[in-house]
Amino acid sequence: MRTVLILDGQGGGVGSQLVKLLGPRLREDCRLLCVGTNVAATAAMLKAGAAQGATGENAVVYNAARADVILGPIGVVLANGILGEVSPAMAAAVSGSGAVKILIPSSSCGVHVAGVEECRLEEYLRRAADLAARELGL
């Protein structure tokens, strides 16, 4: 069983869109798990169709270590990212995970990735879902 972990914070908008785009493409040997930095983010991803969800620092740390693929906004690998919702322990757990990480660029995190073309968020999300599907052999 392969575990796909979607992480998000704030209202869970990025995570819930990733759940909607990727969830229907997953085979039965893949488990879609969502973890929010807060309850609102987790609830939004569960409402979007994630099979299971958890909330908070320990949930991020625990599940990042067990995931095969992690998707989320780039702020999930930055200490104090997503307006401070990502603790240094969360960022270390995600960045140190052996999982393949597929990150959505966001200028609101104060990070610009050289070589990444400017796109609308919807296009970044579609590309992220496509990358995850390719990684999972779908």
N, C-alpha and C positions, 0 to 999 in steps of 0.2 A: 504494500500500500504506500503510495507516494503522497506526501502532505504538501499542499499548496497553502501558504500562509499569506493572507492579505492584512496589512497593517495600515491603520489610519488614525487620525485624531480629529479635533474640532467636531464638526457635524457628521463626519464620515462620508462626505460627498464623493471623494476620489475612490475610497474603498468600495462604496456601494456600486459605483459605476464599473469598477473592475470585477466585482462579483457578478454583475449582470452580463458583462461581456465575456468573461471566462467560464463561469459556472456551467452554462449549458454545453460547453465544448468538452468538458472533462469526462473521462471514462470512469467506469465503476472502480477501477483500481487507484483512483485519485480521491483524496479527501480534501475538501475545501474548508479551511478554518479561517475565521477572522478574529483579529485582536485589535481592540481599540484602546487608545490611551485614556479614553473616558467612556462613560456609559452611553452617551448619545451616539458616538461613532460606532460602537459595537452594535447598538440597536439598529442603526441605519443599515449596516452590512448584513445583519441577520434578516431584516425586512426585505433586503434585495435578493436573498436566497442562499446565503452561506449556511452550510449544514450545522456548524457549531461556532460558538463565539465565546470570548473571554475578554476581560478588561483589566488594564493596569500594568504596572511595572513588572510584577512577577510573571504575569501571563505572557508578556512580551519576551522576557528572558527565558522562561521555560520552553515556550513553543518555537522560538527562533533556533534554539539548539537542536530541535527535532524536525525542522522543516527541510524539504528538498528544494523548494522554490519559494522565495519571498518577494511579494510585490507591495509597493506603496510609494508615497511621495518621498522625494529625496531627503526630506527632513527626518525620516526615521533612522538615518545613520549619523545624524548630527546631534551632539550633546546640546540640549536646550532648543532643539528644532521644533517646528510646528508651534511657534509662539510660546516655547517653554514647556510644552507638554511631553517632550521626549527627554527623559532623564539621561544623565551620562551612562548609567547602567543599561538602559534600553538601547542607546546608540551603540555601546560596546557589544552588547549581545547580538544585535542585528549585523553590525559590520564584521564581527568575529565569527559569525555562523558559517558553516561549510556550505550552506544553501546557495544556489544561484540567486542573485539579487537583481530584480528588475525594478528600477527606480524611475519615478515620474519627475521630470524637471519642474521646478517651481521657483520663480524669481522672488516669491514672497519669503523664501528661506534665506535670501541674501547670497545664494550660490548660483553662479552661472557656469555651465559646463561648456567649455570650448569645443567647437565642432558640432554642437547640437543645433539644428536649425530651429528657428522660431515657428511654433505651431500652436494651434488652438489646443486647449486641454483635451478635448474630445479625441483629437488625432493622436496625442501622446498616449491616451488611455487605450485606444484601439491598437496602437503599435505595441504597447506593453502586453496586452492580451495575446497578440500574435506571437510575440517573443516567448511568452510562457507556454503557449500551445506547442510551439516548435521545440522548446526545451523538453517538454513532456512527451514528445513524439506523437502529437495529435494531428 
